[in-house]
Amino acid sequence: MGSFSLMHWIVVLAIVVILFGAGRLPRVMGDFAKGIKAFKAGMREDEEAAAAPAPPATPSPAGSGASGEHPREHV
C-alpha cells in the first residue's frame, strides 16, 4: 500500500469531474477555500484570546463567607 501514482490521481480527477460536472467544481472548491479561511481566522482569534493577560483577581474580605454561603446568626 504505497502512494498513489499519477495514473491513480488522473482517474480520481476524472471521476470527480463526472460526478460534480466541470461547471460546479470551481464553485465547490471556492466554498472549500472560504471554509479554510474561516477556520484559520477562528484559530487566530483563539490564539489572540489566549495571549491576552487575565484581569487581576480581587481579594475577598476575610469575614464575608468565601465559600459562597451567607453567614447565619445563631440564636
N, C-alpha and C positions, 0 to 999 in steps of 0.2 A: 504494500500500500504506500507507494511513493507519491510524489507530487504529480499534478496533472500536466500533461503535455500540451503543446499548442493546439493540437487537433481536438483535445477534450474541451478546451475553452471556446474554440470556434463552434463546436456542436452545442455547447451550453448557450452561447450568444444567439445562435440561430433559433433555438427553442424559445428563448425569452422574446425574441422579435416576433416569432409566430404567435406566441400566447398574448402578448400585450399590443402588438402592432407597432409599426415604425412611428406613427404619429403620437401615440400615447407614451412611448418610452421616455422622451425628453421631459415630459411633464412629471412623470413618476420620479425620475432622477432629480428634478428640481425640488420636488417635495421632500425627497430624501436629504438633499443638501440643506434645506431650510431646517429640517429636524436636527441635523448635526450641529448647525449654527446655534439653534436654540439650546441644545444640550450643553455646548461649550459656554454659552453665556450664563446658564444656570450654575455650572461648575465654577465659573469665575466669581459669581455673586456669593456662592458659599465660601470660597476661599477668602474673599474680602470680609465677609461677616466673621469668619473665624479669626482673622488677623486683627480685627478691631478690639481695642482693650475693653475689658469689662468694667462697668462703673464700680467704684469702691463701695463696699458694704458698710452700712451704718450700724454701729453697735447699739444693742437694745439696752434700756435701763435695767439695773440689777434686780429690782423687785417687781418687774412687770409680768412675770409668769412667762418665761421664754418658751414654754412647751406649747403655747397656743391656748391654754385654758385660762379662764378668768378666775382670779383668786376669790374664794368664798369666805365669808365671815363665819366663824364657829360660834354657836350660841350655847 
